[in-house]
Amino acid sequence: MSTQNINTAPAESTETWDSGIEIQLTVFYQGCGDDEIFTFFSLSDFLAFREQYPEGGSTTYRYQLSDSMNTKGWACESNELSAFVQGVNEYLARSVKHQGLNTPYKRTDGFIKNVESAHPFDVIRADVVLERMNAKAHFGCGLHYEIYQYNLISSAMKYLERLPERDRPTFEKAAENIGLKLTEAELEQCANAYCDLTNELFEDY
């Protein structure tokens, strides 16, 4: 069984789900034991996924809504889409709106949106992205630290700008763990060092 956490900006105009509320969708493949589990943090993202991947053929779906405040099991679950959506709306009306849970969700599992993927629901670990950037920055730097550092931080800053707001703290934290500060001041400092070095190398040749 494979599991994927899917996190995109909530589409509800007046409500944002609390970090403890999520929809879990299990995809069962007939004749295959490798089921998949997807997790959504807004009803609109869940419905967009279902529209893109309708049930049929050898696949069946199981829908479940969980709430960390609910200790009695699933807040809502069904094998039937319309019944599940109705149950979710009813539960949210009781539990979310009346409790005033309006704090935007931020990832805590180390995953971020994969901005390089054509699939809008794909995610990737932030440290994996940085490892790939690190390897690419090493390649072609000629063993010059200034070139390597500038390549790395400029790539990371560009990736950060493309991320949804809620995924940025996770990426910034992963960068901090490897000693990388993703700030404009740091980028400017690295750019100046890069330019000074390249000017020196140009004069030598």
Backbone torsions as a table, in degrees:
resi	resn	phi	psi	omega
1	MET	NA	131.8	177.7
2	SER	-110.3	146.9	-177.1
3	THR	-124.6	136.8	177.4
4	GLN	-132.6	131.6	173.9
5	ASN	-93.7	129.3	-176.1
6	ILE	-118.0	124.2	-171.9
7	ASN	-138.3	106.6	173.3
8	THR	-128.9	168.0	-174.2
9	ALA	-61.9	136.9	-179.9
10	PRO	-62.1	142.1	-177.7
11	ALA	-94.7	-13.3	-179.7
12	GLU	-64.4	129.6	-174.0
13	SER	-75.5	-27.8	-175.0
14	THR	-116.3	-7.9	-178.2
15	GLU	-131.5	140.7	172.9
16	THR	-123.5	132.6	-176.1
17	TRP	-69.6	144.4	172.2
18	ASP	-68.3	153.8	-176.7
19	SER	-63.3	-15.9	-179.4
20	GLY	-89.5	-1.5	-177.9
21	ILE	-109.9	130.6	179.6
22	GLU	-156.5	154.6	174.5
23	ILE	-100.8	132.8	176.0
24	GLN	-113.5	122.8	-179.8
25	LEU	-113.6	121.4	177.6
26	THR	-105.6	127.6	178.7
27	VAL	-102.8	119.8	178.5
28	PHE	-102.5	127.5	178.7
29	TYR	-103.9	121.2	-178.0
30	GLN	-61.6	129.9	178.4
31	GLY	76.1	11.2	-179.9
32	CYS	-139.2	131.1	-177.4
33	GLY	-85.5	-2.9	-177.0
34	ASP	-89.5	75.2	178.3
35	ASP	-73.0	161.6	178.6
36	GLU	-123.3	144.9	177.5
37	ILE	-121.9	128.2	177.4
38	PHE	-117.9	143.9	-179.5
39	THR	-121.1	133.3	-178.1
40	PHE	-124.4	150.2	-179.2
41	PHE	-116.8	14.1	170.3
42	SER	-154.5	150.4	-178.8
43	LEU	-66.8	-35.7	-178.2
44	SER	-65.2	-39.3	178.4
45	ASP	-66.5	-39.1	177.4
46	PHE	-61.3	-46.4	-178.5
47	LEU	-68.3	-34.2	177.6
48	ALA	-64.5	-38.7	177.9
49	PHE	-65.7	-43.9	-179.3
50	ARG	-65.2	-35.2	178.2
51	GLU	-67.1	-37.3	-179.3
52	GLN	-75.2	-31.9	-179.1
53	TYR	-126.0	78.7	-178.2
54	PRO	-70.1	153.4	177.2
55	GLU	-71.2	143.6	179.1
56	GLY	162.9	164.2	178.7
57	GLY	65.6	-119.9	-175.2
58	SER	-98.2	10.0	-178.5
59	THR	-114.7	142.6	171.6
60	THR	-133.4	154.3	-175.5
61	TYR	-117.9	150.2	172.0
62	ARG	-127.1	128.0	-175.9
63	TYR	-111.5	133.6	179.9
64	GLN	-142.7	139.2	177.1
65	LEU	-112.7	126.4	178.8
66	SER	-116.0	151.3	179.4
67	ASP	-142.6	122.1	-178.0
68	SER	-62.2	-19.8	178.4
69	MET	-81.2	-13.6	-179.1
70	ASN	-99.9	108.5	-176.6
71	THR	-93.6	6.5	-176.1
72	LYS	-100.0	16.5	-179.7
73	GLY	107.4	-153.9	-178.5
74	TRP	-66.5	135.2	177.2
75	ALA	-70.1	-30.1	-179.8
76	CYS	-162.2	138.6	176.2
77	GLU	-154.4	149.8	-178.4
78	SER	-167.3	158.9	171.7
79	ASN	-97.4	-4.2	-174.8
80	GLU	-114.0	125.9	-169.8
81	LEU	-61.4	-52.8	-175.1
82	SER	-62.9	-39.0	178.7
83	ALA	-66.1	-37.9	179.6
84	PHE	-66.6	-46.5	180.0
85	VAL	-59.8	-42.0	177.1
86	GLN	-61.8	-43.2	178.9
87	GLY	-63.5	-39.7	178.8
88	VAL	-63.7	-47.1	-179.5
89	ASN	-61.0	-40.5	179.2
90	GLU	-66.4	-41.5	-179.7
91	TYR	-66.2	-42.6	179.8
92	LEU	-64.8	-38.0	178.2
93	ALA	-60.3	-37.0	-179.9
94	ARG	-79.9	-43.7	-166.8
95	SER	-99.3	-34.0	-175.3
96	VAL	-89.9	-56.1	-175.3
97	LYS	-62.1	-44.2	-174.3
98	HIS	-74.7	-22.4	177.7
99	GLN	-91.6	-8.7	177.9
100	GLY	68.0	36.8	179.9
101	LEU	-80.9	95.5	-175.0
102	ASN	-127.3	22.2	177.9
103	THR	-83.5	124.4	-179.2
104	PRO	-59.5	142.1	179.8
105	TYR	-74.2	136.3	173.5
106	LYS	-125.3	138.9	-176.7
107	ARG	-66.3	143.0	175.2
108	THR	-130.1	8.3	-176.4
109	ASP	-101.6	4.3	178.4
110	GLY	86.8	-4.3	-179.3
111	PHE	-94.7	151.2	175.7
112	ILE	-137.5	167.1	176.7
113	LYS	-63.8	135.5	175.5
114	ASN	-85.5	95.7	-174.5
115	VAL	-72.2	-12.2	178.8
116	GLU	-86.8	-10.3	-177.0
117	SER	-89.4	144.9	176.7
118	ALA	-78.0	-16.1	-179.7
119	HIS	-85.8	122.4	-173.8
120	PRO	-66.9	-13.8	-176.7
121	PHE	-104.1	0.8	-177.2
122	ASP	-72.5	139.6	176.4
123	VAL	-127.5	164.6	-178.7
124	ILE	-152.1	151.6	178.6
125	ARG	-69.6	137.0	-178.5
126	ALA	-62.0	-38.9	-178.8
127	ASP	-68.1	-29.3	176.8
128	VAL	-67.8	-42.5	177.5
129	VAL	-58.6	-45.1	-178.3
130	LEU	-68.5	-34.7	176.9
131	GLU	-62.5	-41.2	178.7
132	ARG	-67.2	-40.0	177.1
133	MET	-64.7	-38.5	-180.0
134	ASN	-62.7	-44.7	179.6
135	ALA	-64.1	-40.7	-179.9
136	LYS	-68.3	-36.7	179.6
137	ALA	-66.6	-34.2	178.1
138	HIS	-66.6	-37.1	-176.4
139	PHE	-70.6	120.4	176.7
140	GLY	86.9	5.3	179.9
141	CYS	-84.2	-7.6	178.8
142	GLY	64.1	26.1	-179.4
143	LEU	64.4	19.6	175.2
144	HIS	-95.0	120.1	-176.5
145	TYR	-61.7	-39.4	-176.8
146	GLU	-62.0	-39.2	178.7
147	ILE	-70.0	-43.8	178.4
148	TYR	-59.9	-48.3	-176.9
149	GLN	-63.7	-40.8	179.7
150	TYR	-66.9	-42.7	177.8
151	ASN	-59.3	-41.7	-177.0
152	LEU	-68.8	-51.6	-174.9
153	ILE	-70.0	-34.4	179.3
154	SER	-67.9	-38.5	177.0
155	SER	-65.3	-42.6	-179.0
156	ALA	-66.1	-40.3	179.8
157	MET	-65.9	-39.0	178.0
158	LYS	-64.5	-40.8	178.8
159	TYR	-66.3	-40.8	179.8
160	LEU	-59.6	-41.3	-178.8
161	GLU	-64.9	-26.2	-178.3
162	ARG	-87.3	-9.6	-177.8
163	LEU	-80.2	150.2	170.8
164	PRO	-61.5	152.5	-176.6
165	GLU	-54.1	-39.4	-174.9
166	ARG	-71.0	-20.8	-179.2
167	ASP	-90.8	-14.0	-174.1
168	ARG	-64.6	-41.9	177.9
169	PRO	-58.6	-36.0	178.8
170	THR	-64.7	-43.7	-180.0
171	PHE	-67.6	-41.4	179.4
172	GLU	-64.6	-37.9	178.7
173	LYS	-66.7	-41.3	177.7
174	ALA	-63.0	-37.0	177.9
175	ALA	-67.0	-41.7	177.7
176	GLU	-60.6	-34.5	-179.3
177	ASN	-64.4	-21.4	176.9
178	ILE	-108.9	16.6	175.5
179	GLY	79.3	24.6	-177.0
180	LEU	-112.0	121.5	177.6
181	LYS	-99.3	119.4	-177.6
182	LEU	-93.7	75.5	178.9
183	THR	-129.6	157.5	178.4
184	GLU	-63.8	-35.9	179.1
185	ALA	-63.7	-42.3	179.5
186	GLU	-66.9	-40.4	178.5
187	LEU	-63.4	-42.5	179.2
188	GLU	-63.1	-41.6	179.2
189	GLN	-62.8	-44.0	179.1
190	CYS	-66.6	-37.5	179.3
191	ALA	-65.1	-39.8	178.5
192	ASN	-64.8	-43.3	178.6
193	ALA	-64.6	-38.6	178.0
194	TYR	-62.6	-45.8	-179.5
195	CYS	-65.6	-41.4	178.5
196	ASP	-60.6	-43.4	-179.0
197	LEU	-66.2	-47.0	-178.0
198	THR	-64.1	-33.3	176.2
199	ASN	-65.6	-41.3	178.6
200	GLU	-64.5	-43.3	-179.9
201	LEU	-65.4	-36.9	179.1
202	PHE	-65.3	-40.8	179.2
203	GLU	-66.5	-34.6	-180.0
204	ASP	-66.3	-30.3	-178.6
205	TYR	-99.0	NA	NA
